[in-house]
Amino acid sequence: MSHVLQALQHFQLTPWKIVGFAGTLMFTSRWFVQLYYTRKYKRVVMPLAFWVLSVCGSMLLLAYFIAGKNDSVGILSNFFPVFVSVYNLIVHLRHRKNAITGDATV
């Protein structure tokens, strides 16, 4: 317990830490969004908000690890999820547009 208190005494909140915390909050909150919709519809659902939070959270975390921390482990662990989340967001939006317009999905 004393180690935690000592660590908190030396904690400094910087603008880049705020970016990192915001990214972590967004990236984590996407699971609560997914859980809410899965419980609501009683089946596994990946709503648009999940992908938006994934993209925003990944981008903020990537920015934090590149510019704020210069941490290669953090960069590598957040680099790939950005592309996957952007891809899934695009697919989700295309599917939604096609469902609205009645266009066939290719």
C-alpha positions as YAML, in Angstrom:
chain: A
units: angstrom
residues:
- id: 1
  name: MET
  ca: [0.00, 0.00, 0.00]
- id: 2
  name: SER
  ca: [2.83, 2.40, 0.78]
- id: 3
  name: HIS
  ca: [4.28, 1.81, -2.71]
- id: 4
  name: VAL
  ca: [1.01, 2.95, -4.24]
- id: 5
  name: LEU
  ca: [0.96, 6.08, -2.08]
- id: 6
  name: GLN
  ca: [4.58, 6.86, -3.02]
- id: 7
  name: ALA
  ca: [3.79, 6.44, -6.70]
- id: 8
  name: LEU
  ca: [0.78, 8.73, -6.40]
- id: 9
  name: GLN
  ca: [2.92, 11.41, -4.75]
- id: 10
  name: HIS
  ca: [5.17, 11.54, -7.82]
- id: 11
  name: PHE
  ca: [2.34, 11.38, -10.35]
- id: 12
  name: GLN
  ca: [2.24, 14.30, -12.78]
- id: 13
  name: LEU
  ca: [-0.70, 14.83, -15.11]
- id: 14
  name: THR
  ca: [0.67, 16.04, -18.44]
- id: 15
  name: PRO
  ca: [-1.26, 16.86, -21.63]
- id: 16
  name: TRP
  ca: [0.02, 13.64, -23.22]
- id: 17
  name: LYS
  ca: [-1.12, 11.59, -20.23]
- id: 18
  name: ILE
  ca: [-4.58, 13.11, -20.65]
- id: 19
  name: VAL
  ca: [-4.49, 11.94, -24.30]
- id: 20
  name: GLY
  ca: [-3.39, 8.48, -23.17]
- id: 21
  name: PHE
  ca: [-6.06, 8.26, -20.47]
- id: 22
  name: ALA
  ca: [-8.74, 9.44, -22.91]
- id: 23
  name: GLY
  ca: [-7.64, 6.77, -25.40]
- id: 24
  name: THR
  ca: [-7.69, 4.10, -22.72]
- id: 25
  name: LEU
  ca: [-11.13, 5.21, -21.55]
- id: 26
  name: MET
  ca: [-12.54, 5.15, -25.10]
- id: 27
  name: PHE
  ca: [-10.92, 1.84, -26.01]
- id: 28
  name: THR
  ca: [-12.18, 0.21, -22.80]
- id: 29
  name: SER
  ca: [-15.67, 1.74, -22.96]
- id: 30
  name: ARG
  ca: [-16.32, 0.09, -26.32]
- id: 31
  name: TRP
  ca: [-16.71, -3.23, -24.48]
- id: 32
  name: PHE
  ca: [-19.40, -1.77, -22.24]
- id: 33
  name: VAL
  ca: [-21.22, -0.50, -25.34]
- id: 34
  name: GLN
  ca: [-20.96, -3.94, -26.93]
- id: 35
  name: LEU
  ca: [-22.17, -5.61, -23.72]
- id: 36
  name: TYR
  ca: [-25.15, -3.24, -23.52]
- id: 37
  name: TYR
  ca: [-26.28, -3.98, -27.09]
- id: 38
  name: THR
  ca: [-25.69, -7.71, -26.73]
- id: 39
  name: ARG
  ca: [-27.87, -7.78, -23.61]
- id: 40
  name: LYS
  ca: [-30.48, -5.55, -25.26]
- id: 41
  name: TYR
  ca: [-30.84, -7.70, -28.39]
- id: 42
  name: LYS
  ca: [-29.98, -11.02, -26.70]
- id: 43
  name: ARG
  ca: [-27.38, -11.83, -29.37]
- id: 44
  name: VAL
  ca: [-23.84, -10.68, -30.08]
- id: 45
  name: VAL
  ca: [-23.98, -7.21, -31.60]
- id: 46
  name: MET
  ca: [-21.13, -4.93, -32.68]
- id: 47
  name: PRO
  ca: [-22.83, -1.53, -32.97]
- id: 48
  name: LEU
  ca: [-21.43, 1.46, -34.86]
- id: 49
  name: ALA
  ca: [-20.44, 3.07, -31.54]
- id: 50
  name: PHE
  ca: [-18.13, 0.12, -30.86]
- id: 51
  name: TRP
  ca: [-16.14, 0.80, -34.03]
- id: 52
  name: VAL
  ca: [-16.11, 4.57, -33.54]
- id: 53
  name: LEU
  ca: [-14.78, 4.13, -29.99]
- id: 54
  name: SER
  ca: [-12.24, 1.60, -31.29]
- id: 55
  name: VAL
  ca: [-10.91, 3.97, -33.95]
- id: 56
  name: CYS
  ca: [-10.82, 7.02, -31.67]
- id: 57
  name: GLY
  ca: [-9.32, 5.11, -28.74]
- id: 58
  name: SER
  ca: [-6.68, 3.44, -30.91]
- id: 59
  name: MET
  ca: [-5.73, 6.73, -32.56]
- id: 60
  name: LEU
  ca: [-5.41, 8.53, -29.22]
- id: 61
  name: LEU
  ca: [-3.34, 5.70, -27.75]
- id: 62
  name: LEU
  ca: [-1.15, 5.57, -30.83]
- id: 63
  name: ALA
  ca: [-0.60, 9.34, -30.63]
- id: 64
  name: TYR
  ca: [0.26, 9.03, -26.93]
- id: 65
  name: PHE
  ca: [2.75, 6.23, -27.49]
- id: 66
  name: ILE
  ca: [4.35, 7.95, -30.52]
- id: 67
  name: ALA
  ca: [4.56, 11.57, -29.39]
- id: 68
  name: GLY
  ca: [3.96, 11.50, -25.66]
- id: 69
  name: LYS
  ca: [5.90, 8.48, -24.54]
- id: 70
  name: ASN
  ca: [8.01, 7.29, -27.51]
- id: 71
  name: ASP
  ca: [7.31, 3.70, -26.47]
- id: 72
  name: SER
  ca: [7.87, 1.11, -29.19]
- id: 73
  name: VAL
  ca: [5.85, -1.57, -27.36]
- id: 74
  name: GLY
  ca: [2.85, 0.75, -27.08]
- id: 75
  name: ILE
  ca: [3.23, 1.82, -30.71]
- id: 76
  name: LEU
  ca: [3.29, -1.78, -31.96]
- id: 77
  name: SER
  ca: [0.41, -2.86, -29.72]
- id: 78
  name: ASN
  ca: [-1.83, -0.03, -31.01]
- id: 79
  name: PHE
  ca: [-0.68, 0.19, -34.64]
- id: 80
  name: PHE
  ca: [-2.52, -2.86, -35.98]
- id: 81
  name: PRO
  ca: [-5.83, -2.26, -34.11]
- id: 82
  name: VAL
  ca: [-6.14, 1.17, -35.76]
- id: 83
  name: PHE
  ca: [-6.24, -0.41, -39.23]
- id: 84
  name: VAL
  ca: [-8.57, -3.22, -38.21]
- id: 85
  name: SER
  ca: [-10.96, -0.80, -36.50]
- id: 86
  name: VAL
  ca: [-10.97, 1.61, -39.47]
- id: 87
  name: TYR
  ca: [-11.60, -1.29, -41.87]
- id: 88
  name: ASN
  ca: [-14.47, -2.61, -39.74]
- id: 89
  name: LEU
  ca: [-15.95, 0.87, -39.39]
- id: 90
  name: ILE
  ca: [-15.90, 1.29, -43.20]
- id: 91
  name: VAL
  ca: [-17.49, -2.14, -43.71]
- id: 92
  name: HIS
  ca: [-20.14, -1.34, -41.08]
- id: 93
  name: LEU
  ca: [-20.98, 2.01, -42.70]
- id: 94
  name: ARG
  ca: [-21.13, 0.46, -46.21]
- id: 95
  name: HIS
  ca: [-23.43, -2.30, -44.99]
- id: 96
  name: ARG
  ca: [-25.64, 0.24, -43.25]
- id: 97
  name: LYS
  ca: [-25.78, 2.44, -46.38]
- id: 98
  name: ASN
  ca: [-26.61, -0.55, -48.57]
- id: 99
  name: ALA
  ca: [-29.35, -1.63, -46.16]
- id: 100
  name: ILE
  ca: [-30.89, 1.83, -46.33]
- id: 101
  name: THR
  ca: [-30.59, 2.26, -50.11]
- id: 102
  name: GLY
  ca: [-31.41, -1.36, -50.95]
- id: 103
  name: ASP
  ca: [-28.17, -1.82, -52.89]
- id: 104
  name: ALA
  ca: [-26.80, -5.34, -52.99]
- id: 105
  name: THR
  ca: [-23.64, -5.91, -51.00]
- id: 106
  name: VAL
  ca: [-20.68, -7.07, -53.02]
...
